[in-house]
Amino acid sequence: MIVYGNVFMKKIIVIPVIIVVLIGIILFYYSRQTGYVKLATTGVKLNLRGLHGAFWKNLQIGPSTNPVKTHVGQYLALLGSFTMNANGDKWQTSFYGAQNVSSRITVTKSQTTVLKFGPPLHVKTEIEPVGRQVSIGLSITGQSGERYNPQVMKNGSVLEPPKLKIVDESGNVLASGNFEYG
């Protein structure tokens, strides 16, 4: 009877060990699957967050458009920046990714996923009455739905906020002021 008890105990221990080994093999196989991500626009830097667990956290790509090898799965665009040179000046702004299900980036095995962030940028005004005042803001959106910070830097310095003048038909200044960031 003691002999049979030991055989039974060995069988009970072997089954969980086999299960753990199989899970390890599956995880090892999954971790070896890779694909590529590539930016369509030069000058964009992008931080991606993996949505497939703790194994692969964040991925930074850009500013070049060369493909970057990464693990297969889904990613979300968190933050980024766009830099361009024009007429000898360096212009830069930051953005955050659209946070909805349609903005998820899927990387598939041995394929290149092209990410279209940056220009063309769509600018529109957002007007919000607040009592006797009116708040006028800018909404700047890129081609993937990313939202840009309206505070732009030129050669490393923040630009002054725009100024505003209200004039009548004769050109007389009725009111003037400065916009404020934020």
Secondary structure per residue as TSV (DSSP state, phi and psi in degrees):
chain	resnum	aa	ss	phi	psi
A	1	M	-	360.0	-34.5
A	2	I	H	-65.6	-38.3
A	3	V	H	-61.8	-44.7
A	4	Y	H	-65.2	-36.8
A	5	G	H	-62.4	-43.1
A	6	N	H	-65.7	-39.7
A	7	V	H	-64.2	-42.1
A	8	F	H	-63.0	-42.9
A	9	M	H	-65.0	-38.0
A	10	K	H	-64.6	-39.6
A	11	K	H	-65.2	-38.7
A	12	I	H	-65.4	-37.8
A	13	I	H	-75.9	-35.9
A	14	V	H	-66.1	-38.7
A	15	I	H	-61.5	-50.0
A	16	P	H	-63.3	-34.1
A	17	V	H	-64.3	-43.1
A	18	I	H	-62.7	-41.5
A	19	I	H	-63.2	-44.9
A	20	V	H	-62.3	-42.6
A	21	V	H	-63.5	-42.7
A	22	L	H	-62.8	-42.1
A	23	I	H	-62.5	-41.4
A	24	G	H	-61.6	-41.6
A	25	I	H	-64.8	-42.5
A	26	I	H	-63.1	-45.8
A	27	L	H	-63.3	-40.6
A	28	F	H	-62.7	-44.4
A	29	Y	H	-62.8	-45.3
A	30	Y	H	-63.7	-39.6
A	31	S	H	-68.0	-19.9
A	32	R	T	-85.6	-10.4
A	33	Q	-	-80.8	124.1
A	34	T	E	-132.9	158.0
A	35	G	E	-140.9	-166.0
A	36	Y	E	-132.5	148.6
A	37	V	E	-122.0	146.1
A	38	K	E	-144.5	135.7
A	39	L	E	-85.1	139.9
A	40	A	S	-82.3	-22.7
A	41	T	S	-118.3	126.5
A	42	T	T	-67.2	142.0
A	43	G	T	98.6	-7.8
A	44	V	E	-91.0	133.1
A	45	K	E	-115.6	139.2
A	46	L	E	-141.9	136.2
A	47	N	E	-104.4	122.6
A	48	L	E	-109.1	143.1
A	49	R	E	-114.0	127.2
A	50	G	E	-71.7	138.6
A	51	L	S	-103.7	18.2
A	52	H	S	-118.8	43.3
A	53	G	-	101.6	-173.1
A	54	A	S	-85.9	-6.1
A	55	F	S	-68.0	-41.9
A	56	W	S	-127.1	111.4
A	57	K	-	-90.0	-80.3
A	58	N	E	-119.5	154.3
A	59	L	E	-135.1	129.1
A	60	Q	E	-109.7	128.9
A	61	I	E	-130.3	157.3
A	62	G	-	100.0	172.4
A	63	P	S	-84.3	-2.8
A	64	S	S	-81.1	170.5
A	65	T	-	-102.5	15.7
A	66	N	-	-69.9	140.6
A	67	P	-	-62.8	142.7
A	68	V	E	-116.9	129.3
A	69	K	E	-77.7	135.2
A	70	T	E	-151.8	173.6
A	71	H	E	-75.8	148.5
A	72	V	S	-67.0	154.8
A	73	G	E	138.2	-166.5
A	74	Q	E	-106.6	143.4
A	75	Y	E	-131.4	158.3
A	76	L	E	-123.7	134.5
A	77	A	E	-78.0	117.4
A	78	L	E	-92.8	-69.4
A	79	L	E	-131.9	159.4
A	80	G	E	-165.5	179.7
A	81	S	E	-145.3	159.1
A	82	F	E	-130.9	126.7
A	83	T	E	-125.5	137.4
A	84	M	E	-146.1	153.5
A	85	N	E	-107.1	133.0
A	86	A	E	-147.2	126.4
A	87	N	T	54.2	38.3
A	88	G	T	81.8	0.5
A	89	D	E	-108.2	146.6
A	90	K	E	-103.0	120.3
A	91	W	E	-109.2	139.2
A	92	Q	E	-147.0	142.3
A	93	T	E	-145.7	161.0
A	94	S	E	-112.2	162.4
A	95	F	E	-147.7	164.2
A	96	Y	E	-124.2	147.6
A	97	G	-	-73.8	157.6
A	98	A	-	-67.7	131.5
A	99	Q	-	-105.3	57.9
A	100	N	S	-131.5	170.9
A	101	V	G	-60.1	-36.9
A	102	S	G	-70.5	-14.2
A	103	S	G	-91.4	4.8
A	104	R	-	-69.7	139.1
A	105	I	E	-104.4	124.4
A	106	T	E	-107.4	124.1
A	107	V	E	-104.1	123.8
A	108	T	-	-109.1	159.0
A	109	K	T	-58.7	127.1
A	110	S	T	61.6	15.0
A	111	Q	-	-112.6	158.0
A	112	T	E	-106.7	122.8
A	113	T	E	-96.7	120.8
A	114	V	E	-93.1	126.0
A	115	L	E	-103.2	123.2
A	116	K	-	-105.2	82.0
A	117	F	-	-107.8	157.6
A	118	G	S	98.8	-157.9
A	119	P	S	-60.6	154.7
A	120	P	S	-73.8	140.9
A	121	L	-	-97.3	139.9
A	122	H	E	-108.8	123.4
A	123	V	E	-114.3	131.0
A	124	K	E	-144.1	156.3
A	125	T	E	-91.2	147.4
A	126	E	E	-121.1	120.5
A	127	I	E	-113.2	130.0
A	128	E	E	-135.4	113.8
A	129	P	E	-72.3	135.3
A	130	V	E	-131.0	92.9
A	131	G	T	64.1	-123.3
A	132	R	T	-90.2	1.3
A	133	Q	E	-110.5	165.4
A	134	V	E	-129.2	130.3
A	135	S	E	-97.8	123.1
A	136	I	E	-115.8	119.9
A	137	G	E	-125.5	166.2
A	138	L	E	-107.7	140.0
A	139	S	E	-116.1	115.5
A	140	I	E	-115.1	121.1
A	141	T	E	-125.3	138.1
A	142	G	-	-92.2	-179.1
A	143	Q	T	-69.7	-15.0
A	144	S	T	-104.9	11.8
A	145	G	S	88.7	2.9
A	146	E	-	-67.8	146.2
A	147	R	E	-107.5	127.4
A	148	Y	E	-95.1	147.1
A	149	N	-	-72.9	126.3
A	150	P	S	-69.8	-10.7
A	151	Q	-	-82.7	105.8
A	152	V	-	-101.9	145.1
A	153	M	E	-106.6	139.8
A	154	K	E	-123.0	118.6
A	155	N	T	53.8	38.3
A	156	G	T	86.1	-1.1
A	157	S	E	-117.2	142.7
A	158	V	E	-72.3	133.8
A	159	L	-	-69.5	151.0
A	160	E	-	-65.8	146.1
A	161	P	-	-62.3	150.6
A	162	P	-	-62.9	156.5
A	163	K	E	-104.4	160.3
A	164	L	E	-134.1	134.3
A	165	K	E	-130.1	135.3
A	166	I	E	-109.9	121.6
A	167	V	E	-121.8	154.6
A	168	D	-	-90.0	-174.6
A	169	E	T	-61.8	-28.2
A	170	S	T	-84.7	-7.0
A	171	G	-	93.7	4.7
A	172	N	-	-74.1	135.5
A	173	V	E	-77.6	116.5
A	174	L	E	-87.3	-36.4
A	175	A	E	-157.3	153.6
A	176	S	E	-147.8	161.5
A	177	G	E	-178.2	-178.7
A	178	N	E	-118.0	143.3
A	179	F	-	-75.7	160.8
A	180	E	-	-127.1	141.2
A	181	Y	-	-74.7	143.1
A	182	G	-	108.9	360.0
